[in-house]
């Protein structure tokens, strides 16, 4: 089957349960890949899994565990906030500078056993974005393959928007978040609150957030308008308050708290 035949099948499947599978099959006629997962995002509500092809053991990591909270640190999620300009991105190109040395990658993402992940980012309307991920386990997408996949973004975006334009109602049906403001910041504050001890300051909460996302002291300082040395001082104070000694412990405390707070 070629792209023209496959894309015709996508159009025929609009509004049916077969749409996502047909769309992924069409993309494979352009460039092959082993796995795919499609998530819808709306603000910082729990993402909705629209389609995946994983065996049960991998679905636990890639879908269920991800929805529980790690998505808040996912570069694809963080770069998909609606309204989004339809585009194709490589995960490694939108990730923070220390993403692959960070604890999110080392403790969570490494379990995916992927060589590369790329994502089609599209706007489904009403503040909902959809990311269709294509994943390879043994080799990265070549520059030519990436260009050829990027060439079909307009079709993917138009079809996805037409098929999933009512997704916002599914997000509105979710229980309202218990906290006000950005969910990640609220979870960080709740995760590290201890009876009889001071909460982290607003600046320290920001430092924790960027650290968890995989930003270096230099990148964090540039984003927040402070020096890398000041960032490191804040980190030492954070570790002292929380009585921890490493970024790994910081990540572990945060992830453990998700199960209690969600």
C-alpha positions as CSV (number, residue, x, y, z in Angstrom):
1,X,0.0,0.0,0.0
2,X,1.3,3.5,-0.9
3,X,0.7,6.9,0.7
4,X,-2.2,7.8,-1.6
5,X,-4.1,4.6,-0.9
6,X,-3.4,4.7,2.8
7,X,-4.4,8.4,3.2
8,X,-7.7,7.7,1.3
9,X,-8.3,5.0,4.0
10,X,-7.7,7.6,6.7
11,X,-10.4,9.9,5.2
12,X,-12.8,7.0,5.0
13,X,-12.2,6.2,8.7
14,X,-12.9,9.8,9.9
15,X,-15.3,9.6,12.9
16,X,-14.8,5.9,13.4
17,X,-12.8,3.9,16.0
18,X,-10.4,2.9,13.1
19,X,-9.2,6.4,12.4
20,X,-6.1,6.4,14.6
21,X,-4.9,3.0,13.4
22,X,-5.5,4.0,9.8
23,X,-3.5,7.2,10.3
24,X,-0.5,5.5,11.8
25,X,-0.6,2.9,9.0
26,X,-0.5,5.7,6.5
27,X,2.5,7.2,8.2
28,X,4.3,3.9,8.0
29,X,4.0,4.0,4.2
30,X,6.3,7.1,4.3
31,X,8.8,5.7,6.8
32,X,8.7,2.6,8.9
33,X,8.7,2.6,12.7
34,X,8.1,0.0,15.4
35,X,5.8,1.7,17.9
36,X,3.3,4.5,18.1
37,X,1.2,6.2,20.7
38,X,-1.2,9.1,20.5
39,X,-2.1,11.4,23.4
40,X,-4.4,14.3,23.7
41,X,-3.4,17.2,26.0
42,X,-5.5,20.0,27.5
43,X,-3.7,22.4,29.8
44,X,-2.2,20.2,32.6
45,X,-5.1,17.8,32.9
46,X,-4.4,14.1,32.8
47,X,-3.7,13.3,29.1
48,X,-6.1,11.0,27.2
49,X,-4.6,8.0,25.4
50,X,-6.2,7.9,22.0
51,X,-4.3,5.0,20.5
52,X,-1.4,2.8,21.1
53,X,0.0,-0.5,19.8
54,X,2.0,-1.7,22.8
55,X,1.9,-5.2,24.4
56,X,0.5,-5.1,27.9
57,X,3.9,-4.9,29.7
58,X,5.1,-1.9,27.7
59,X,1.6,-0.2,27.8
60,X,2.0,0.0,31.6
61,X,5.1,2.1,31.2
62,X,4.2,4.0,28.1
63,X,0.6,4.8,28.9
64,X,-0.6,4.1,32.4
65,X,2.6,5.1,34.3
66,X,3.0,8.1,32.0
67,X,-0.5,9.4,32.6
68,X,0.0,9.2,36.4
69,X,2.4,12.2,36.3
70,X,5.6,11.8,34.4
71,X,3.9,13.4,31.4
72,X,4.4,16.7,33.2
73,X,8.2,16.4,32.6
74,X,7.8,15.1,29.0
75,X,9.4,17.5,26.4
76,X,6.8,16.6,23.8
77,X,4.0,17.5,26.2
78,X,5.7,20.7,27.3
79,X,6.1,21.8,23.6
80,X,2.6,20.9,22.6
81,X,0.6,23.5,24.5
82,X,-2.4,24.6,22.4
83,X,-2.8,26.5,20.3
84,X,0.1,24.8,18.5
85,X,1.5,25.3,15.0
86,X,1.2,21.9,13.3
87,X,4.7,20.4,13.0
88,X,6.9,17.4,13.3
89,X,9.7,17.4,15.9
90,X,12.4,15.1,17.2
91,X,12.3,14.6,20.9
92,X,16.0,15.3,21.2
93,X,15.6,18.7,19.6
94,X,12.9,20.0,21.9
95,X,14.3,18.5,25.1
96,X,16.2,20.6,27.7
97,X,20.0,20.6,27.5
98,X,20.5,18.0,30.3
99,X,17.4,15.9,29.5
100,X,19.4,12.7,28.7
101,X,21.4,13.1,32.0
102,X,18.3,14.0,34.0
103,X,16.4,11.7,36.3
104,X,13.2,11.7,34.2
105,X,15.2,10.0,31.4
106,X,17.3,7.8,33.6
107,X,14.5,6.6,35.9
108,X,11.5,6.6,33.6
109,X,12.2,7.2,29.9
110,X,15.0,4.7,29.7
111,X,12.4,2.0,30.4
112,X,10.9,2.7,27.0
113,X,13.9,1.2,25.3
114,X,13.7,3.6,22.4
115,X,16.4,4.7,20.0
116,X,14.3,7.8,18.9
117,X,10.9,9.3,19.2
118,X,9.4,11.9,16.9
119,X,6.1,13.6,17.3
120,X,3.4,15.1,15.0
121,X,2.0,18.0,17.0
122,X,-1.4,19.2,15.9
123,X,-4.1,21.5,17.3
124,X,-7.5,19.7,17.8
125,X,-9.3,23.0,18.7
126,X,-10.7,24.4,21.9
127,X,-7.3,24.3,23.7
128,X,-6.6,20.6,23.0
129,X,-3.4,19.5,21.3
130,X,-2.7,16.0,20.0
131,X,0.7,14.4,19.7
132,X,1.1,11.4,17.5
133,X,4.4,9.7,18.4
134,X,6.4,7.5,16.0
135,X,9.1,5.4,17.8
136,X,12.1,3.3,16.7
137,X,13.9,0.9,18.9
138,X,17.1,0.3,16.9
139,X,17.9,3.4,14.8
140,X,17.0,7.0,14.4
141,X,15.0,8.5,11.6
142,X,17.3,9.7,8.8
143,X,17.2,13.3,7.6
144,X,15.4,12.2,4.4
145,X,12.8,10.2,6.3
146,X,12.2,13.1,8.6
147,X,11.7,15.5,5.7
148,X,9.3,13.1,4.0
149,X,7.2,12.6,7.1
150,X,7.3,16.4,7.7
151,X,5.8,16.9,4.2
152,X,2.6,15.1,5.2
153,X,2.1,17.3,8.4
154,X,-0.7,19.4,6.7
155,X,-2.7,16.3,5.9
156,X,-2.1,14.8,9.4
157,X,-3.1,18.1,11.1
158,X,-6.3,18.5,9.0
159,X,-7.5,14.9,9.4
160,X,-6.7,14.9,13.2
161,X,-8.5,18.1,13.8
162,X,-11.6,17.0,12.0
163,X,-11.7,13.6,13.7
164,X,-10.9,14.8,17.3
165,X,-12.5,18.3,17.3
166,X,-14.8,17.4,20.2
167,X,-12.1,16.1,22.6
168,X,-12.4,19.0,25.0
169,X,-15.6,17.6,26.3
170,X,-13.8,14.4,27.5
171,X,-11.3,16.6,29.4
172,X,-14.1,18.6,31.0
173,X,-15.7,15.4,32.2
174,X,-12.5,14.7,34.3
175,X,-12.6,15.6,38.0
176,X,-11.5,19.2,38.4
177,X,-7.9,19.5,39.7
178,X,-7.8,19.9,43.5
179,X,-5.1,22.6,43.3
180,X,-5.1,26.0,41.7
181,X,-2.5,27.1,39.3
182,X,0.0,25.0,37.2
183,X,-0.3,21.4,38.2
184,X,3.5,20.7,38.2
185,X,4.2,23.6,40.5
186,X,1.4,22.5,42.8
187,X,2.5,18.9,42.9
188,X,6.1,20.0,43.7
189,X,4.9,22.0,46.6
190,X,2.6,19.2,47.9
191,X,5.3,16.6,47.3
192,X,7.8,18.3,49.5
193,X,5.6,19.7,52.3
194,X,6.6,18.3,55.7
195,X,4.7,18.9,58.9
196,X,6.6,21.3,61.1
197,X,9.0,22.4,58.4
198,X,8.9,25.3,56.0
199,X,7.7,24.9,52.4
200,X,10.1,25.7,49.6
201,X,10.1,29.3,48.6
202,X,8.5,30.2,45.2
203,X,12.0,30.6,43.7
204,X,13.1,27.2,45.1
205,X,9.9,25.6,43.6
206,X,10.9,27.0,40.2
207,X,14.4,25.6,40.6
208,X,13.0,22.2,41.4
209,X,10.7,22.3,38.4
210,X,13.5,23.1,35.9
211,X,15.8,20.5,37.6
212,X,13.1,17.8,37.2
213,X,12.5,18.8,33.6
214,X,16.2,18.3,32.8
215,X,17.6,21.8,32.7
216,X,21.2,22.5,33.6
217,X,22.1,25.2,36.1
218,X,23.2,27.4,33.2
219,X,19.9,26.9,31.3
220,X,17.8,27.3,34.4
221,X,19.6,30.5,35.2
222,X,19.2,31.9,31.7
223,X,15.4,31.1,31.9
224,X,14.9,32.6,35.3
225,X,17.3,35.6,34.8
226,X,19.7,34.6,37.5
227,X,23.3,33.3,37.5
228,X,24.2,29.6,37.4
229,X,26.0,30.1,40.7
230,X,22.7,31.4,42.3
231,X,20.9,28.3,40.9
232,X,23.5,26.0,42.5
233,X,23.1,27.8,45.9
234,X,19.3,27.4,45.7
235,X,19.8,23.7,44.9
236,X,22.0,23.2,48.0
237,X,19.3,25.0,50.1
238,X,16.6,22.8,48.6
239,X,18.5,19.6,49.3
240,X,19.2,20.7,52.9
241,X,15.5,21.5,53.5
242,X,14.4,18.2,52.1
243,X,17.3,16.3,53.7
244,X,18.3,14.7,50.5
245,X,21.7,14.5,48.8
246,X,21.1,14.1,45.0
247,X,18.9,14.8,42.1
248,X,18.0,11.2,42.0
249,X,16.5,11.4,45.5
250,X,14.6,14.6,44.5
251,X,13.1,12.8,41.5
252,X,12.2,9.7,43.5
253,X,10.5,11.8,46.2
254,X,8.5,13.6,43.5
255,X,7.4,10.5,41.7
256,X,6.5,8.7,45.0
257,X,4.3,11.7,45.9
258,X,2.4,11.5,42.7
259,X,0.8,8.2,43.7
260,X,-0.4,9.8,47.0
261,X,-1.6,13.1,45.5
262,X,-3.3,12.1,42.2
